[in-house]
Each structure stands twice: as C-alpha cells, then as structure tokens.
Amino acid sequence: MKKLITCVLMAILLCVPSIARAAIPAQPTAAVTEVPGGRPAASAPVDDSVRSTPNYAAREAATPQLADFEGGGGGIWLGTGALVVIAIVLIIVFVR
C-alpha cells in the first residue's frame, strides 16, 4: 500500500508544469563580447498632468454610467501547490 501511495505521489510531482516544460536549449547562447560605445541618451521629464486633466474630465462627462462600476465577479484561483495538497488528501482518503 505504501508503494502505491509513493508511486502516485511521484507521478503527481513529475507532472508539475514547471518541471514538465523544462528543456535544455539546442545551442548555447553566445556571450556579449563588445560593449556599445557612447553614453545612453537621457530623456527630459515630461509634465503631462496639465494637458491630461481636461481630457479626463471630458471622458467622465461623456460616460456617466462608468461611475456605477462595481468591479467584476470574483473567481477562485488555485495554484499548483493547492492542487497537489488536494490530490494528496484525496489519495489518502480513497486508499484507506
């Protein structure tokens, strides 16, 4: 019975997506040997707050129904860890 549980747990752990999708690249990537010359250009800071304020006010005035937005319905997200724990519990319950 312990061997069965061990085999099932090993099969579950081997099917973890991060392990299943791991691959060795066919060719190794080349290292960077040259550094580009010159200094990177620095951009000047942009003050966009003055120009965007009337834009936002116009959009809010055009669509007053957006003020009633309450958000979408929630969902239940289960990660791989939670699914493994649930699978272990189910295996233990059904094996006994």
FENTA-V541782 format. One record per pair of residues at least 6 apart in sequence whose C-alpha atoms are under 7 Angstrom apart, sorted by the first residue. I is the first residue (numbers start at 1). J is the second residue. Records with the same first field share a line. If there is no record, write none. Layout:
BEGIN
I->J + J
END
This chain:
BEGIN
none
END
